[in-house]
Amino acid sequence: MSALVLIIEDEPDLVAMLEYNLKKEGYQTRSALTGGDGLELAWQEPAPDLILLDLMLPDISGNEVCRKLRGSAQTENVPILMVTAKGEEIDRIVGFEMGADDYIIKPF
């Protein structure tokens, strides 16, 4: 079975592009346009193998989503990549403090 990537991103065009490219490379995907929906999908079985997480979501900040994911036994060890337009050093520091494993700045 191929790895499952959860995309939590509020830009539908970016979600479509990420899904297309990941599937083309053999990955499975799940997608959510809000933090709340993303948390629900993250806690479904099977657990994702990787989470791509935007910081600026319409309902809950990506940092808060990351904190909740790290606080759950189901997702505490799942790698989280912050994918965001917020590229200031303080944004990266906060993201890492919340539990992100890496930080990718849009556009990429």
Secondary structure, 3 states (H helix, E strand, C coil): CCCEEEEECCCHHHHHHHHHHHHHCCCEEEEECCHHHHHHHHCCCCCCCEEEECCCCCCCCHHHHHHHHHCCCCCCCCCEEEEECCCCHHHHHHHHHHCCCEEEECCC
